[in-house]
Each structure stands twice: as C-alpha cells, then as structure tokens.
Amino acid sequence: MATTTTAAMPTKEIAKKLKKLCEKGEFETAQRELFANDAVSIEPSASEDFEKETHGLKGILEKGKKWQNMVTESHAMEVSDPIVAGNSFALTMRMDVTMKKRGRMDMTELCIYHVKDGKIVSEQFLM
C-alpha cells in the first residue's frame, strides 16, 4: 500500500490565493488559511493604532479585526498580480476607505510576503 503525503502549497499558488481572497475583502480567511501560527506582520511604523510588529496568527487576526472596526465604508479594493521570487512574493494593495477618525483615505501599500513550509511566515507593508 502506497503512502500519500500532502505537499506544501507552492509560493506561487499561495500568492494567487492571497490575491483572490484580498480582492474579495476576505482578509481573515486568507490569514487563517495561508499564515503560519508564528507569522509576523510588520507595519511601516508604529502608530497609536498598531504596533510596528505583530507576532503570531492570533495577534494578526486581532489586528485585522481592529482595522475592520476602524473602517466605516470600503469604496474600492485593488490588488496587483503578485511578483514571485523563490519563497517570497510582493504585490500592491490599493484601498479607498472611509475611516471613523480620519475620513476618506485612498492608500496604496507594497506588501511583501515570505513563505516557509507552505505557509506565510511574514508580511511587511511599505508606503
């Protein structure tokens, strides 16, 4: 009887799936399905709303919920095709949102991801 093993999802497939889920605004689903439990999320800088670094999937999910609670309306979401190099990929995300405290904002971030053993182990946002 042959033994079957489940191969880790390749970086290119993770990148495609992340793009698809983010375009639909399904950030929590993307994090739960694609991120490692010990993943790290790195913001451009610390702010009153977010730390510079968030460690662990639980913290990343909490950060995502906090972001969603800050947004009153989402007007547009655009995600570029990913550029993949080895175990890393990058894409841009443009969000046009109305924030509770800041009003309407149109922002674009460069998002860089690193993959290990078929899971995203780090994400970094640059503006």
N, C-alpha and C positions, 0 to 999 in steps of 0.2 A: 504494500500500500504506500503510495507516494504522499509525502508530507507537503502541504502547501503553506506558504508564508505570504503575508501581506506586505508588499513593498511600500516603502515610504513614498508619498506623493512627491514627484519631482518639482523643483523650484518653479519651472515654467508653468506647471499646472496650478500650483499654489497662487502664483501671480495672477493668472487668468481668473481663478475663482474669487480671489480677493477683489479684483476689479469689478466683476459681475455683482458681487454682494454689496459693495460700496455704492455702485451706481443706483442700486435699489434702496439705499439707506439702511441696509441690514448689517450695521456695524457689529452689533453684539453677536449675531450669528457667525460673522466672519471670525471674530475673536474666539468664540467657543470652539469652532471647527478647525481653525488654522493655526492658532497660537499655542506655544508650549506653556505648561504650567508655570515655568520660571522665566517667562519672557520679560523683557524690559521695554518700556516706552519712554522716549526721550523727546521733550519739548524744546523749542528754540531757546527758551529761557524760563526761569521760574517766574510765576506771577501770583497775584492774590488768589487766583482761581485754581492753579495747578502747580505742583512741584516740577522741578526740572526733570527728574526721573521718577518713574513709577515702576516698581518691581513686582512681578508676579501677576498671573492672569486675573486673580481676584481683584487686585488693585486696579488693573487696566479696565476691567469691567465696571468697577465703581466710578472710575474717571469718565468712562463713556456715558454712564447714567447721569453724572453731574453735568456733562456737556449737553446732553439732551434736555435736561431741565433748564438750562440757560437759554435754549433756543425756543422762541415763540412761534416762528414760522420759517420753513425752508422754501426758498424760491427757486433755487437751481442747484444741481449737483452734477459736476462733470469730472470724469476720471479718465486720464490718458491711458493709452496702451502701455503696458509695462515694458521696461528695458531690462533684460535678464543677463547677468554675467555670473557664471558659476553658481554659487549658493546665495547670491544677492540679487535683488531687483529694486528698481525705482519706478515711480510714477508720479504724476502730479494730480492733485485733487483741488478742484475749484468749488467753493461753497458760497452761495449767495443766501445769507440767512439774516433773520431779524432776531437780535439778542434782547433779552429782558432789560439789561442795564445799559447796553451800548447802541441800541437801534440797529438799523440795517447795515450789514457788513458784507463786502464781496472780497473774498480772500482766496489766494492760491498758495498751496504748500507743495514743496517737493517732499515726497515720502520715500524713505529708504528702508528696506527690509532685509534682514539676514535670516537664512533658513538653515536648520540643522536637524538631521534625522526626520525630515518630512514635516517639520513644524516651524513657524516663525518664532525666532528666539529674540529678535529685537526689531523695533521700529523707531525711526527718527524722523521728526518733522522739521523742515527748514523753510524759512520765509525769505 
